[in-house]
Amino acid sequence: MASPEARVLASGVQDSHEGDLNIVVLGPEDTYSEGLAKARYFPRVGDLRVPVIRLTGSIDEVYETVVSNDFSGETVGLVPFENIPKGVITDNVMPLITGEHGIEVDIEEELICMVRLMLAAPKDKSTGRVIPLDEIEKVFSYRSALDQASKFMQANNLKGEPVASTAKAAELAARRARKGEKVAAICSVNAALHNGLDIIEEDVQDNKENNQTRFYVVTARNGGPGPDLGRLLVGSEMGGLADEDEAKVIGIVRPTRSWRESGYRLATRRLDEMGVVDYKLYRLNWQEDETIGGDRSHLVEFVGAPPTLHEAFSDPDTYADMKFQLLGVIPCGQKF
């Protein structure tokens, strides 16, 4: 795997600096992931760690970089996993379910990024004017962003082409325009300005009022014991969740029987009676009539009051019934 590009945002620190906190995100510069990392980690009052943002070329590289942890200090990765209301970003959650590429991570936090999408285009090389909407031949963007703007794309008969990120889309549109192509990008304002693009249409996302993407902050388990359910019983001054109205327990359910016979149904019925809500984020090849065998794993969030979650998941029967693998004990997401 190629080493990710490093970008340091703390003033007076050189790019070669090994930070006390390394934040690995999808690049290049001006992705929504990078913007969220800035909002979350710069500055942090009372936090003396020097944060360093490290840009990668793909979400797979985010996972791999976090697990390899070749930097000094702590390393975390930001992974966009769901857009509301469009749904789960399948390619990004699959490594959590399958352990693809030997990935083994814990989920430390949930962040919510409010996303505004812009249609941006370079000036026409031959005329020097902004390319009119009806002359655009192709729109580059991240696959999830194209999905979020699907109504706008269809209404204007625009053809989308998925690329690695929204920032890469802006970069590619600028480069292709220099060759005389009439192309555009769906991206952020910052990505458009950074690449010399003009904003043609603002807020092209289908959900104008509440388009949000949820991110997991992941860390390498590295043979450790994994998330601590004890966080649910201690207060915020100790880094715990007991002061929260609600918290989340996140993990993988790997049932070994059919849906109708699965211990998962029994366990979630018991959890529901306790006031714990289960939210199935993604399921892999689940078939209701399938008998023993096959891969039918779910990524599931359980939401409830911290003491109730602790009571439920401290019971070994909960894990046994669901074949549950714990990935995270976290607060509900903070919006940026």
TORVOTI-270960 format. One record per residue (C-alpha): z, y, x. Coordinates in steps of 0.05 Angstrom, whole numbers, padded with zeros to 5 digits, always signed. Each point is the difference from the previous one (the first is absolute). Layout:
<nodes>
ZYX...
</nodes>
This chain:
<nodes>
+00000+00000+00000-00018+00069+00026+00059+00045+00015+00010+00051-00056-00012+00074+00015+00065+00038+00008+00011+00068-00031+00066+00036+00012+00020+00054-00048+00065+00023+00031-00010+00065+00038+00001-00002+00075-00010-00076+00004-00062-00029+00035-00044-00053-00031+00022-00051+00051+00073+00007-00021+00034-00063-00025+00038+00023-00061+00067-00021-00026-00034-00013-00067-00073-00024-00002-00034+00007-00068-00063-00042-00005-00051+00022-00052-00072-00007-00019-00043+00051+00037-00037+00041+00020+00034+00067-00007+00009+00029-00070+00006-00065-00039+00049+00001-00058+00042-00049+00042+00006+00050+00056+00016+00056-00047+00055-00042-00032+00028-00017+00068+00005+00074+00016+00034+00015-00066+00050-00057+00008+00017+00004+00074-00012+00073+00023+00049+00032+00006+00062-00040-00016+00063+00043+00001+00053-00035+00041-00047-00054+00025-00005+00005+00075-00054-00052+00008-00067+00024+00026-00053-00024-00051-00070-00020+00023-00057-00014-00048-00047-00055+00024-00068-00006-00034-00035-00066-00011-00069-00020-00025+00022-00045-00057+00060-00023-00041-00003-00068+00037+00011+00039+00064+00059+00036-00031+00033-00067-00013-00019-00029+00067+00025+00062+00038+00066-00001-00035+00010-00074+00015-00020+00005+00073+00044+00062+00009-00026+00018+00069+00033+00068+00000+00070+00021+00020+00045+00019-00058-00005-00021-00073-00068-00014-00031-00016+00005-00074-00066-00005-00038-00024+00034-00064-00041-00046-00045-00031+00026-00065+00007-00058-00049-00010+00027-00071-00033+00057-00036+00026+00022-00067-00034-00010-00048-00056-00040+00035+00043-00056+00026+00015-00040+00063-00042+00009+00063-00012-00074+00009-00023-00001+00073+00063+00037+00021+00052-00044-00034-00033-00067+00017+00030-00003+00071+00069+00005-00032-00013-00060-00044-00039-00045+00047+00032+00018+00067-00071+00011+00024-00008+00009+00076+00072-00021+00010+00025+00063-00034+00074-00002-00017+00029+00066-00022+00057+00029-00041-00008+00056-00050+00047+00057+00017-00019+00055-00049-00049+00020-00055-00035+00068+00003-00043+00030-00055-00058+00045+00018-00029+00046-00053-00075-00003+00013-00052+00053-00016-00072-00021+00016-00055+00049+00018-00075-00010+00002-00022+00034+00065-00067+00006+00033-00031+00032+00062-00053+00052-00004-00072-00024-00006-00030+00000+00070-00068+00026-00023+00023+00055-00047+00069+00019+00026+00029-00002-00070+00051-00046-00031-00032-00063-00028-00003+00005-00076+00036-00055-00038-00064-00027-00030-00032-00008+00069+00055-00042+00032-00028-00068+00017+00065-00035+00022+00075+00011-00002+00045-00030+00053+00074-00014-00011+00056-00051+00004-00012-00055-00051+00063+00017-00039-00019+00074-00002-00069-00017-00028+00035-00041-00054+00047+00058-00016-00061+00045-00010-00043-00050-00037-00009+00042-00063-00024+00060+00040-00047-00044+00040-00030-00032-00062-00007+00066-00037-00039+00030+00057-00041-00063+00018+00029-00001+00070-00004-00060+00045+00062-00017+00040+00006-00034+00067+00069-00025+00022+00024+00016+00070+00066-00010+00037+00035+00063-00025-00011+00066-00036+00004+00037+00067-00052-00046+00030-00044+00015-00060+00003+00074+00014-00016-00012+00074-00058-00046-00018-00029+00050-00051+00000+00055+00052-00034-00045+00051-00053-00025-00048-00016+00070-00024-00019+00020+00071-00054-00054-00006-00026+00033-00064+00032-00047-00051+00026+00028-00066+00068-00032-00002+00071+00018-00021+00071-00026+00005+00059-00008-00046+00059+00021+00042+00058+00048+00007-00007+00075+00010+00025-00007+00071-00051-00054+00018-00056+00043-00029+00021+00063+00039+00010-00040+00064-00071-00025-00003-00033+00065-00023-00015-00023-00071-00002+00044-00062+00038-00019-00063-00050-00012-00055+00047-00025-00054+00077+00000-00001+00043-00054-00031-00053-00053-00012+00052-00054-00011+00001-00030-00070+00075+00014-00008+00004+00076+00008+00074+00007-00012+00034-00059+00033-00045-00035+00050+00049-00032+00048-00004-00052+00055+00060-00041+00018+00013-00018+00073+00046-00051+00031+00034+00017+00066-00001-00065+00039+00036-00023+00063-00005-00064+00042+00050-00055-00016-00006-00029+00070+00042-00061-00015+00056+00041-00030+00039-00018-00063-00042+00044-00045+00023+00050-00053+00074+00007-00015+00022-00007-00073+00064+00034+00022-00037+00067-00003+00008-00005-00075+00076+00005+00005+00009+00057+00049-00011+00075-00011-00053+00046+00029+00044+00024+00058-00002-00071+00026-00075-00007-00011+00011-00038-00065-00023+00004-00072+00063-00004-00042-00006+00074-00018-00070-00009-00029-00011-00009-00075-00053-00052+00015-00024-00038+00061-00052-00054+00015+00002-00070+00028-00071-00019+00023-00026-00068+00020-00049-00056-00006+00006-00053-00055-00031-00066+00020+00007-00047-00060-00016-00074+00007-00012-00017-00072-00043+00024-00058+00015+00067-00032+00031-00031-00063+00047-00044+00041+00013+00049+00057+00071+00019+00020-00027+00070+00005-00002+00006-00076+00072-00026-00005+00024+00046+00055-00034+00063-00028+00027-00015-00069+00070-00001+00029-00014+00064+00040-00027+00034-00063+00065-00015-00036+00037+00033+00058-00043+00063-00005-00047-00014+00059-00074+00013-00012-00052-00039+00039-00066+00032+00017-00054-00047+00025-00041+00041+00048-00051-00052+00020-00010-00074-00012-00042-00046+00042-00042-00052-00035+00048-00012-00057-00024-00048-00054+00044-00013-00060-00021-00072-00008+00005-00017+00074+00048-00056+00018+00037-00011+00065-00037+00024+00061-00044+00060+00016+00016+00071+00022+00027+00040-00058+00042+00053+00034+00022+00066-00030+00022+00065+00032+00056+00022-00046+00046+00061-00006+00066-00008-00037+00029+00066-00024+00072+00010-00024+00068+00029+00014+00022-00016+00072+00063-00040-00019-00040-00041-00050-00055-00015+00051+00053-00022+00050+00032-00046-00051-00067-00030-00019-00029-00011+00069+00065-00022+00032-00005-00061-00045-00037-00056+00038-00027-00027-00066-00042+00063-00007-00036-00015+00065-00005-00075-00015-00029+00010-00069-00053+00049+00024-00013-00025+00071+00013+00072+00019-00011+00032+00069+00037+00066+00007-00040+00057+00031+00038+00063-00017+00062+00031-00030-00019+00073-00011+00011+00063-00042-00052+00018-00052-00057+00041+00029+00006+00072+00023-00058+00046-00020-00037+00044+00049
</nodes>
